[in-house]
Amino acid sequence: MRLQDTLENLSESTRQAILKEQSRRFDWTDNQELLARLSDPVFIHHVWERSSELERQVIRLFVQTATRGFFSRKDWEKNTAGEHRPLQAALTKLRRLGLVVTVRKMWSEIGYLMPQEIRDQFTTYLLPDSDSAHITLSKTLPYYITAGRGIQLDLIGLLLAIRDQEIPLTQKGSVHRRYQQKLTASLSLGSEHVNGLDIPILHEEGQTGRALLVVLDLAWKLGLVRESDRRLVLDQSRVKQWLNAEPTSRWKEMYQIVHDLYVPTGKWWDTLTYIMGKVPVDQWCSLDEQLRMLEKAGFVITEDAVDRITKEWLHLLLGFGWIQLGVDEEKHVYWRWNAISRAAEEEGWYVDPAGVITIPPLVPIKAIWEASRYCSLQFDGTLIRGDLQEKKLQSYLASGGSEAQVLSFLQDYCVHPLPDSIGELITLWAQSARQIQLEPCYRVRTAHAGFLTEWLELADFKPYLTQMISSTEFLVSREEYEELVALLRQYGYEPHVLATHTHPAEKHGSPQVEEARLGMVRVERPWDGYAVENTFPEQEGQAQISALPKVWTGHLQSYHPQSLRDLLKRAAELQLEVEYQLADQMKKRGKPAELRVEMGYWMVTFTGDSGKNKLRLEEIDRVRIVVPEYLYEGS
C-alpha cells in the first residue's frame, strides 16, 4: 500500500499526534506535513540512526519477512514468538511514529502495514553496496526473446483500434474472440513475454489472448478505456492528458501499476525490484550478483530464483520495451534499463513524395495520435509507418480542419522540408472533399410563422436568420447556438433544447476512479478486506506498568502471603520478569508462569534462561517486579 493511501485515512488530529511524537522523539523541528516528512530520506535516515535495536529488529521483519509490508496479527505473533512482548512494544513505538499503520477488518481482525515508500527507504540500510552488481560488457549479448517496441506505442495502436471500430464485450467483460486478432495485430508484446505470469485469469486465456489482456488491462487501469453499453470506449479527456504527459511521468505511472499487479508476492521480490529501481539507466547488471546482495542482507534465495525472475518479471519488462536482456556462454543473465523507454520524445519523422511517413520511436506520441486522423498507421518493429489516406484527410477537412493545418502539422514534426508533391496531393484531395460538405448545425423550430416574421424586424435576430428552411424553421451553426439561446432568454423566451447524441466511443465523461482502476486483471493483495484504522496508539505496556504499586517495582522486600500472590499473579498477566531472593540469600530472576495450590501449598513456577524453577511461596523471602528496559528505549 502506498503512503498517501494510508495517510488519507487518518484524521487531522491523528496526524498531528504523530508529528508531535516524531518531534518529541527526535527533536525534529520542521514545518513539513506528515506525508512530506515520512517521504523525506533525511528524516527516515535520522529515524534509523536513533532507533533502538528492538525497533530495528521490527523494521527488518517488515522489510524481509512481511508480504508486501503486511502482517496479519496471526503472522506477526508467529514471527515474534519468543520475543513477542518486547517486539510488540517496539512495534507500538513505530506505529506512534507513523512508520507502521494498524489495519482492521470489519469483524475486528487486525493487521500491521508498513507503506511501500517507507519500506523502500529502510531497505537501503539493510543492503550491501549495489555497485558490486554493475558490470561492463565488451559486446552485446544475445537473448532468445525479442524486446517489444515500447508499451506506449502498443497502447497507441490499441487505442486507435478501439477509436476506429466498435469493440463489443462478452457478458464476462472480455473481448470477443473474433476481435482479439484485430486488436493483437498492432502489439509487439507477445505470449512469450507473458506466459510466465502466475495470474489465474491469464491462464484462462488462449496463447494469443494473454498479451492483449495485459495491454488492455493497463489501458483500463490508466483510465484510457472503459466499458459502456457492453462496448469498449475511450475516455477522450484522459487520453488527451496521457498523450501530453512527460515521458518520465508517464513511465512512472505505468511502472507503478505493473509493479503492484505483476510482481510475485514473496519475502525478497519487493527488495529485488527496489534494487533494480536504483540502477542507473543503461547500466548493465548481473542478476546473480544482485541475488547475492539479497543473501548478504539476510534473505533466503532458492536455486530456481534466476529462472523465476526471468519468466515471472524480466520477460514482461522486456516485452514492454523497458529493459534489455542478455545471456553469456555460462548462462548467466544480465539486464539493463532501456533508456528509450523514458527518454524525451524529441525525434521527427520522414515524409517521402508519395505520402509515406516513417515514424521513429521517439516521435511524441501526441503527434502520432494526431497524424492518425489523416494517415493509416502500420506498426512494424521499432518503426511506425504512416500512409496519407484520401478518405481520412477528406474526413478531417469535412470536420473543420484545413489544408494549411495539415501541412503545418506535417512540417512541424518533419526533420526535412516537406516534398512539394505532398502539398499538391493534399490540395487535390481537398478539392474533392469540398464537392459535398456536411456541416454540423442546429435546427430551430418555432410553433408558428409569426415568430420568424417578428424576429426578421429585429436587428438582434437578423444575423441568425440567414439559413431559413421554412416559414417556421431555420439553421444556426454550432458557434451561433449558445449566442441564440442567450438572446432568446434575454427577450423572455425559454427555448426547449433537445439532448444531442454523442457516439459512445467519443464520450468525454470521466468514469469513476475506482471503476477505472479495477481493470480486467485483478490480484488479491495481502491487506484486501482491511481498512486503515484512524488511531494513535498508547505506549505498549507503559500504562499498565505505571499503574502498578511503586513498592512492587522499587526494591526487594518481603510481603504478606496474599500480597505476594497478588504481585506474582499481576507479573504473570503482564509477562514481566521478577527478581526474588530465597531464604539462603540467593537471588534469581524469572517470569511467573504458573501459580496454583498443590498438596495444600501455594506453588509458583518461574521460567528463565536456566529453564523452569518450581518453588513454594513460603521459600521466597523477598521479591520485586523488574520493569523491562525495552519499554523506555528510544522514548
C-alpha positions in Angstrom: 0.0 0.0 0.0 1.2 3.5 -0.8 2.0 6.0 1.9 -0.5 8.6 0.6 -3.3 6.0 0.6 -2.7 5.2 4.3 -2.4 8.7 5.5 -5.6 9.8 3.7 -7.5 7.6 6.2 -6.1 9.4 9.3 -7.8 12.4 10.8 -6.0 15.7 11.2 -5.8 15.2 15.0 -4.2 11.7 14.5 -1.7 13.2 12.0 -0.8 16.0 14.4 -0.3 13.5 17.3 2.1 11.5 15.1 4.0 14.7 14.1 4.2 15.7 17.8 5.6 12.3 18.7 8.2 12.5 16.0 9.3 15.9 17.2 9.5 14.7 20.8 11.5 11.5 20.0 13.9 13.0 17.6 13.9 16.8 18.4 12.8 17.3 14.8 11.5 20.8 14.2 10.5 21.5 10.6 7.2 22.6 9.2 6.6 19.7 6.9 3.3 17.9 6.6 3.2 14.3 7.7 3.3 12.9 4.1 6.3 15.1 3.2 8.2 14.2 6.3 7.7 10.4 6.0 8.8 10.7 2.4 11.9 12.6 3.3 15.0 10.3 3.1 16.9 12.6 5.6 14.2 12.1 8.2 14.0 8.3 7.7 17.8 8.1 8.0 17.6 10.1 11.2 14.9 7.6 12.5 17.1 4.6 11.6 20.1 6.1 13.4 18.1 6.9 16.5 16.1 3.7 16.6 16.7 1.1 19.3 17.9 -2.4 18.4 14.4 -3.8 19.0 12.9 -1.2 16.7 15.4 -2.1 14.0 14.5 -5.8 14.5 10.9 -4.9 13.8 11.8 -2.9 10.8 13.8 -5.8 9.4 10.8 -8.1 9.9 8.6 -5.7 7.8 11.2 -5.5 5.1 12.5 -9.1 5.0 9.5 -11.2 6.1 6.2 -9.4 5.7 4.4 -9.9 2.4 4.3 -6.5 0.7 4.9 -5.0 4.1 1.8 -6.5 5.7 1.4 -8.8 8.8 -1.8 -10.2 9.9 -1.9 -10.4 13.7 -1.5 -14.2 13.4 1.6 -13.9 11.2 3.0 -11.2 13.5 2.7 -13.4 16.6 4.2 -16.3 14.7 7.2 -14.3 13.6 7.8 -12.8 17.0 7.3 -15.9 19.1 9.7 -16.0 22.0 10.2 -12.2 22.0 6.7 -11.1 21.4 6.3 -8.7 24.3 9.5 -6.6 23.7 8.9 -6.6 19.9 5.3 -5.7 20.4 6.4 -2.7 22.4 8.8 -1.7 19.7 6.1 -2.1 17.1 3.9 0.3 19.0 6.6 2.9 19.1 6.9 2.6 15.3 3.1 2.9 15.0 3.2 6.1 17.1 5.8 7.5 14.6 3.6 6.8 11.6 6.0 4.3 10.2 3.6 1.4 10.6 -0.2 1.7 10.5 -2.8 -0.5 12.0 -5.4 -2.0 9.7 -8.6 -3.8 10.7 -11.3 -6.0 9.2 -15.0 -5.4 9.9 -15.0 -8.4 12.3 -12.2 -6.8 14.3 -9.3 -8.9 13.0 -6.3 -6.5 12.9 -3.0 -6.4 11.0 0.0 -4.1 10.6 1.3 -2.5 7.5 4.4 -0.5 6.6 3.8 1.6 3.5 5.9 0.9 0.4 7.8 4.2 0.4 8.9 3.7 4.0 10.0 0.1 3.4 12.0 1.2 0.3 13.9 3.7 2.3 14.7 1.3 5.2 15.7 -1.3 2.7 18.7 0.9 1.8 20.2 0.4 5.3 20.0 -3.4 5.0 21.7 -3.9 1.6 25.4 -4.0 0.7 26.8 -1.7 -1.9 24.8 -2.1 -5.2 27.8 -1.3 -7.4 29.1 -4.9 -7.0 26.3 -6.0 -9.4 27.2 -3.4 -12.0 29.3 -4.7 -15.0 30.7 -3.5 -18.3 30.0 -5.7 -21.3 32.6 -5.7 -24.1 29.9 -6.9 -26.6 26.2 -7.1 -26.9 24.9 -10.4 -25.5 22.1 -12.3 -27.3 18.8 -13.3 -25.8 16.3 -15.8 -27.1 13.2 -13.4 -26.8 12.9 -10.2 -28.8 12.2 -7.0 -26.9 9.0 -5.1 -27.5 9.0 -1.7 -29.3 7.6 0.1 -26.2 4.3 -0.3 -24.3 3.4 3.3 -25.0 3.4 2.5 -28.8 1.4 -0.7 -28.2 -1.1 1.3 -26.3 -1.4 3.8 -29.1 -2.1 1.0 -31.6 -4.7 -0.5 -29.2 -6.5 2.9 -28.6 -6.6 3.6 -32.3 -8.3 0.3 -32.9 -10.9 1.0 -30.2 -11.5 4.5 -31.6 -11.9 3.5 -35.2 -14.2 0.4 -34.7 -16.8 -0.9 -32.3 -15.4 -3.5 -30.0 -18.1 -5.4 -28.2 -17.5 -7.2 -24.9 -18.9 -10.5 -23.7 -21.1 -10.9 -20.6 -17.9 -11.7 -18.6 -16.4 -8.3 -19.8 -13.8 -9.8 -22.1 -13.2 -9.1 -25.8 -15.0 -11.4 -28.2 -12.5 -13.8 -29.8 -13.2 -12.7 -33.3 -12.0 -9.2 -32.4 -8.9 -10.3 -30.5 -6.8 -10.9 -33.6 -7.6 -7.3 -34.9 -6.5 -5.8 -31.6 -3.5 -8.0 -31.3 -2.1 -7.2 -34.7 -0.7 -3.8 -33.6 1.0 -5.2 -30.4 4.7 -6.1 -30.1 4.1 -7.7 -26.7 3.7 -11.4 -27.3 2.7 -14.6 -25.5 6.4 -15.3 -24.9 6.6 -12.2 -22.7 3.6 -13.0 -20.5 3.4 -16.8 -20.4 5.4 -16.9 -17.1 3.0 -14.6 -15.2 1.3 -16.6 -12.5 -2.1 -14.8 -12.8 -5.2 -17.1 -12.9 -7.2 -15.1 -15.4 -4.3 -15.1 -17.8 -4.2 -18.9 -17.7 -7.9 -18.9 -18.8 -6.9 -17.0 -22.0 -5.5 -18.7 -25.1 -1.9 -18.1 -26.1 -3.0 -15.3 -28.5 -5.2 -13.5 -25.9 -2.9 -13.2 -23.0 -0.7 -10.3 -24.3 -3.8 -8.4 -25.4 -5.4 -8.8 -22.0 -2.3 -7.4 -20.3 -2.2 -4.3 -22.5 -5.9 -3.8 -22.4 -5.9 -4.1 -18.6 -3.1 -1.5 -18.4 -5.1 0.9 -20.6 -8.1 0.3 -18.3 -6.2 1.0 -15.1 -4.7 4.1 -16.7 -8.3 5.3 -17.2 -7.9 5.4 -21.0 -10.6 2.9 -21.8 -13.7 1.6 -20.1 -16.9 -0.2 -20.7 -20.1 1.5 -21.9 -23.2 -0.4 -23.1 -21.1 -3.7 -23.4 -18.6 -2.0 -25.6 -15.0 -0.7 -25.2 -14.9 3.1 -25.4 -12.2 5.7 -24.9 -12.2 8.4 -22.2 -11.2 11.2 -24.5 -10.1 13.7 -21.8 -8.0 11.1 -20.1 -6.4 10.0 -23.4 -5.5 13.6 -24.2 -4.0 14.1 -20.7 -2.0 10.9 -21.1 -0.7 11.8 -24.6 0.5 15.2 -23.3 2.3 13.9 -20.2 6.0 14.0 -19.9 7.6 10.6 -20.9 9.2 10.1 -17.5 6.0 10.7 -15.5 4.0 8.6 -18.0 6.5 5.8 -17.5 6.4 6.0 -13.7 2.6 5.8 -13.6 2.7 2.7 -15.9 5.5 1.1 -13.9 3.8 1.5 -10.6 0.6 -0.2 -12.0 2.6 -3.0 -13.5 4.8 -3.5 -10.3 1.8 -3.6 -8.0 0.0 -6.1 -10.2 2.6 -8.5 -11.5 5.5 -8.6 -9.0 5.0 -12.0 -7.3 4.5 -12.0 -3.6 7.4 -13.3 -1.6 9.9 -12.3 1.0 12.6 -11.0 -1.4 10.7 -9.9 -4.5 10.0 -6.3 -3.4 13.6 -5.9 -2.3 14.8 -7.1 -5.7 12.6 -4.7 -7.6 13.8 -1.9 -5.2 17.4 -2.8 -6.1 16.5 -2.7 -9.8 14.9 0.7 -9.4 18.1 2.2 -8.1 20.2 1.1 -11.1 21.1 3.9 -13.5 19.6 3.8 -17.0 21.8 1.9 -19.5 23.9 0.3 -16.7 24.3 -3.5 -17.2 23.8 -5.6 -14.1 24.5 -9.2 -13.2 21.3 -10.9 -11.9 23.4 -13.4 -10.0 25.3 -10.6 -8.1 22.0 -8.9 -7.2 20.7 -12.2 -5.7 24.0 -12.4 -3.7 23.2 -8.9 -2.4 19.9 -10.2 -1.1 21.6 -13.2 0.5 24.0 -10.9 2.3 21.0 -8.9 3.5 19.6 -12.0 5.2 17.2 -13.3 2.5 16.9 -17.0 1.7 17.3 -17.4 -2.1 16.2 -20.6 -3.7 18.0 -22.4 -6.6 15.3 -21.6 -9.1 15.4 -17.9 -8.3 17.0 -16.8 -11.6 14.6 -18.8 -13.7 11.6 -17.5 -11.8 12.8 -13.9 -12.0 13.3 -14.0 -15.8 10.0 -15.7 -16.5 7.8 -14.0 -14.0 9.2 -10.5 -14.2 12.0 -9.7 -16.6 10.3 -11.1 -19.7 7.3 -8.8 -19.1 9.6 -5.8 -18.8 11.4 -6.9 -22.0 8.0 -7.1 -23.8 7.2 -3.6 -22.6 10.5 -2.3 -24.1 11.6 -1.2 -20.6 14.7 -3.4 -20.3 17.3 -5.2 -22.4 18.4 -8.8 -21.6 21.5 -10.8 -22.4 22.9 -14.2 -21.5 26.5 -15.3 -21.8 28.1 -18.7 -22.6 27.7 -19.8 -18.9 24.0 -19.0 -19.0 24.4 -16.0 -16.6 21.7 -13.4 -17.1 22.4 -9.7 -17.5 20.0 -6.8 -17.8 19.8 -3.1 -18.1 17.1 -0.4 -18.2 16.3 0.7 -21.8 16.9 4.5 -22.0 14.5 4.9 -24.9 11.5 3.9 -22.7 11.6 7.1 -20.7 13.7 9.4 -22.9 12.5 12.8 -24.1 10.3 12.5 -27.2 12.3 14.8 -29.5 12.7 12.9 -32.8 11.0 13.9 -36.0 9.6 11.8 -38.9 10.4 11.4 -42.5 7.9 12.0 -45.3 8.6 10.7 -48.9 7.0 12.2 -52.0 4.3 9.5 -52.1 3.0 10.4 -48.7 4.6 7.6 -46.7 5.7 8.8 -43.3 8.4 6.9 -41.4 8.0 7.4 -37.7 10.9 6.6 -35.3 10.2 5.5 -31.7 10.9 8.9 -30.1 8.5 11.0 -32.1 6.0 12.5 -29.5 3.1 10.1 -29.1 0.6 13.0 -29.2 1.9 13.7 -32.7 1.4 10.1 -33.7 -2.2 10.3 -32.4 -2.9 13.5 -34.3 -1.4 12.1 -37.5 -3.7 9.1 -37.3 -6.6 11.5 -38.2 -5.5 11.6 -41.8 -3.0 8.7 -42.0 -3.3 4.9 -41.7 -0.7 3.6 -39.3 1.2 0.3 -39.5 3.2 -0.9 -36.6 6.2 -2.9 -37.6 9.3 -3.5 -35.3 10.5 -0.3 -33.7 9.3 2.0 -36.5 5.8 3.0 -37.4 4.7 3.6 -41.0 2.1 6.2 -41.8 0.3 6.5 -45.2 -1.6 9.6 -46.0 -5.1 8.5 -46.9 -7.5 10.4 -49.1 -10.6 9.4 -47.2 -9.1 10.1 -43.8 -7.9 13.5 -45.0 -11.2 14.4 -46.5 -13.0 13.4 -43.3 -10.6 15.6 -41.3 -11.3 18.6 -43.6 -15.0 18.0 -43.5 -15.0 18.1 -39.7 -13.5 21.6 -39.8 -9.8 21.1 -40.5 -7.9 22.9 -43.2 -5.2 22.1 -45.7 -2.9 24.7 -44.1 -3.3 23.0 -40.7 -2.4 19.6 -42.2 0.7 20.9 -44.0 1.9 22.9 -41.0 1.5 19.9 -38.7 3.4 17.5 -41.0 6.2 20.1 -41.3 6.4 20.8 -37.6 7.4 17.2 -36.9 9.4 16.5 -40.1 13.2 16.5 -40.0 13.4 17.9 -43.6 11.4 20.2 -45.8 8.2 18.5 -47.0 8.3 17.4 -50.6 6.3 19.7 -52.9 4.2 16.7 -54.0 2.7 16.5 -50.5 1.2 19.9 -50.8 -0.1 19.2 -54.3 -1.6 15.8 -53.1 -3.4 17.4 -50.2 -4.8 20.2 -52.3 -6.1 17.7 -54.9 -7.8 15.6 -52.2 -9.2 18.8 -50.5 -10.9 19.8 -53.7 -12.7 16.5 -53.9 -13.7 16.9 -50.3 -15.4 20.2 -50.9 -17.7 19.0 -53.6 -20.0 17.6 -51.0 -19.9 19.1 -47.5 -21.6 18.1 -44.3 -21.7 20.7 -41.6 -22.9 20.1 -38.1 -25.6 22.6 -37.1 -28.7 23.2 -35.0 -32.2 23.3 -36.4 -34.5 25.8 -34.7 -38.2 25.0 -35.0 -41.0 27.5 -33.9 -44.6 26.9 -33.2 -45.9 29.2 -36.0 -44.6 31.5 -38.7 -45.4 34.6 -36.6 -42.2 34.2 -34.6 -39.9 34.4 -37.6 -41.9 37.3 -39.1 -41.5 39.3 -35.9 -37.7 38.4 -35.5 -36.9 39.5 -39.1 -37.9 43.0 -38.0 -35.4 42.9 -35.0 -31.8 43.8 -35.7 -30.6 41.5 -32.9 -32.1 38.4 -34.5 -31.3 39.1 -38.2 -27.7 37.6 -38.1 -29.2 34.3 -37.0 -31.9 34.1 -39.7 -29.7 33.7 -42.8 -30.4 30.0 -43.3 -34.3 29.7 -43.2 -35.6 26.4 -44.5 -39.3 27.0 -44.0 -41.7 29.6 -42.6 -41.2 28.1 -39.1 -37.6 26.7 -39.2 -34.0 27.9 -39.7 -30.5 26.6 -39.1 -27.7 28.0 -37.0 -24.1 26.9 -36.7 -22.5 25.4 -33.6 -20.8 28.7 -32.9 -24.1 30.6 -33.0 -26.1 28.2 -30.9 -25.2 29.4 -27.4 -25.5 33.0 -28.5 -29.0 32.5 -29.9 -30.2 30.7 -26.7 -28.9 33.6 -24.6 -30.6 36.1 -26.9 -34.0 34.3 -26.7 -33.8 34.2 -22.9 -33.0 37.9 -22.9 -36.2 38.6 -24.9 -38.2 36.5 -22.4 -38.4 33.2 -24.3 -37.4 29.8 -22.8 -36.3 27.5 -25.7 -36.7 23.8 -25.3 -33.2 22.3 -26.1 -33.3 18.7 -27.1 -30.4 16.5 -26.0 -27.7 15.9 -28.5 -26.3 12.4 -29.3 -22.7 11.5 -28.8 -21.2 8.4 -30.2 -20.2 6.1 -27.3 -16.6 5.8 -28.4 -16.3 9.6 -28.1 -17.8 10.2 -24.8 -15.9 12.7 -22.7 -17.3 12.0 -19.3 -14.7 10.6 -16.9 -15.5 7.2 -15.3 -15.4 6.8 -11.6 -11.8 6.5 -10.5 -12.5 3.2 -8.7 -14.0 1.7 -11.8 -11.1 2.8 -14.0 -8.5 1.4 -11.6 -10.1 -2.1 -11.2 -9.4 -3.1 -14.8 -9.7 -6.6 -16.2 -6.8 -8.4 -14.4 -7.1 -8.4 -10.6 -4.9 -10.0 -8.0 -5.5 -10.4 -4.3 -3.4 -8.2 -2.1 -2.5 -9.3 1.4 -4.4 -6.4 3.0 -7.6 -6.8 1.0 -10.6 -6.6 3.3 -8.7 -4.4 5.8 -9.1 -0.7 6.3 -6.6 1.7 7.9 -7.6 2.4 11.5 -7.7 6.0 12.5 -5.9 5.7 15.8 -2.9 6.9 17.7 -1.7 4.0 19.9 -0.9 4.3 23.6 2.6 3.2 24.6 2.7 -0.6 24.8 2.5 -1.8 28.5 3.5 1.6 30.0 0.0 2.4 31.2 -0.3 -1.0 33.0 3.2 -0.8 34.5 2.6 2.8 35.6 -0.5 1.6 37.4 1.5 -1.0 39.5 2.2 -0.1 43.1 5.5 1.6 43.3 6.6 -0.6 46.1 6.3 -3.7 43.8 8.9 -2.3 41.4 11.1 -0.4 43.7 13.4 -2.8 45.6 13.4 -6.3 47.1 11.2 -6.7 50.1 9.0 -9.2 52.0 5.2 -9.5 51.6 2.2 -10.9 53.3 1.3 -14.3 51.5 -1.8 -12.8 49.9 0.1 -9.7 48.7 2.8 -11.9 47.3 0.3 -14.0 45.4 -1.3 -10.7 44.0 2.2 -9.5 42.9 3.1 -12.7 41.2 -0.3 -13.0 39.5 -0.1 -9.5 38.1 3.5 -10.1 36.9 2.3 -13.2 35.1 -0.6 -11.3 33.4 1.8 -8.7 32.1 4.5 -11.3 31.3 7.0 -9.4 33.5 10.1 -10.8 35.0 10.6 -10.7 38.8 13.7 -10.8 40.9 13.4 -12.9 44.0 15.6 -13.8 47.0 15.4 -17.1 48.8 15.9 -17.8 52.4 19.5 -18.7 51.7 20.1 -15.2 50.3 20.5 -16.5 46.7 19.0 -14.0 44.1 17.3 -15.3 40.9 15.2 -14.0 38.1 12.3 -15.4 36.1 8.8 -14.9 34.8 6.0 -16.3 36.9 4.3 -18.9 34.6 2.0 -20.8 36.9 0.6 -20.1 40.3 -1.6 -22.8 42.0 -2.2 -24.9 45.1 -0.6 -28.3 45.3 -0.9 -30.6 48.3 -2.1 -27.7 50.4 0.8 -25.4 49.5 0.8 -22.4 47.1 3.4 -23.2 44.4 4.8 -20.9 41.7 6.8 -21.9 38.6 9.3 -19.4 37.2 10.7 -19.6 33.6 14.0 -18.1 32.6 17.3 -18.7 30.8 18.2 -21.6 33.0 14.8 -23.3 32.5 11.9 -23.8 34.9 12.1 -23.4 38.7 9.2 -24.5 40.9 9.0 -23.2 44.4 6.7 -23.0 47.4 5.8 -19.4 48.1 7.0 -19.7 51.7 10.5 -20.3 50.3 10.6 -16.8 48.8 12.0 -14.3 51.3 11.9 -11.0 49.2 10.8 -10.1 45.7 10.3 -7.2 43.2 8.9 -6.8 39.7 11.6 -5.9 37.1 10.4 -3.1 34.8 11.8 -4.0 31.3 14.2 -1.5 29.8 12.8 -2.0 26.3 9.6 -0.1 27.2 11.7 3.1 27.6 14.4 2.5 24.9 14.2 5.4 22.5 11.3 7.0 24.3 
